[in-house]
Amino acid sequence: MCVAVPGEVIKIHDSKAEVRIRKVLLEADCALMESISVGDRVLVHAGFIIEKISRGESDQMMEDLENYSNITSAWEDDS
């Protein structure tokens, strides 16, 4: 399964951005986007920023991912 993960742009240097996803910092390529600014909420997939999203969308997506993780953990515990 392929999943784009929401994060926040912390720094920008050349065509790369440092993105915080929860407590993790990663470098993502922003070449697919016309304009990215520090503080933007974005979706990251396969090392690329693919879309800007609102803070509300970002928060909801992270909550959904955490809920999904809790569900799959429960399935593993039942095995």
N, C-alpha and C positions, 0 to 999 in steps of 0.2 A: 504494500500500500504506500502511496506517495502522499505526503502531507506537507502543506505550507504552514510555517509556524510564525505567529505574530511576535514582533519585537519592536524595540525603540532604537532609533539611530542616535548614537552617542558621539561619534566623530566621523568626519569625512576627510579622506585624503586621496587625491586623484580620482580614479573611478572605483574606489573601494570605500566601504563604510564599515565602521565598527558598530555592531548591533548587539544590544543586550536583550537576551531572551531569559527571563527570570533572573537568575544569578550568573548566567553564562554569557561571556563576551565572545563574539565570533566576527570574522571578517566576511563581508558579503560584497559581491560585485554589484554595482549600481548602474552598469552600462545599459540595462534594459529600460531604465527610467529617465525621463527628461529632466526632472528636477527633484532632488532629495535634500532635505535640510535636517540639521541637528534637531532632535525632538520629535521628528516625524515617526508615526507608528506605521510599520510596514509588514508585509508578508515576505518571508524568506523561504525559498525552495531550491534545493540542490546548489546552495552557495550563491544564489542570485536574489536580489530584491525584485519581486515581480509585481508588487502593487502597494500603493499607499492606502491605508485604512484609517478610520477614526479611532479615537481612544476607546469609545464604547464597543466598537466591533472587536478591537484587540482584546479588551477585558473579557468579552463574552466568549471569544474563541479560546482564550487560555482556560477559562472556566470549563468549557466543553471538553477540551483536551484532558484536563485534570479529572473530570468525571469519567471519561472514557478509560483513562488509566486505572481508576479505582474499580471500574467494572471488570476490566480484563484481569486485574490482580485478584479479584474475588473468584473469577473463573479458575485461575491457576490454583487457588487455595482449595477449591472443591475437587481437584484432581486426585 
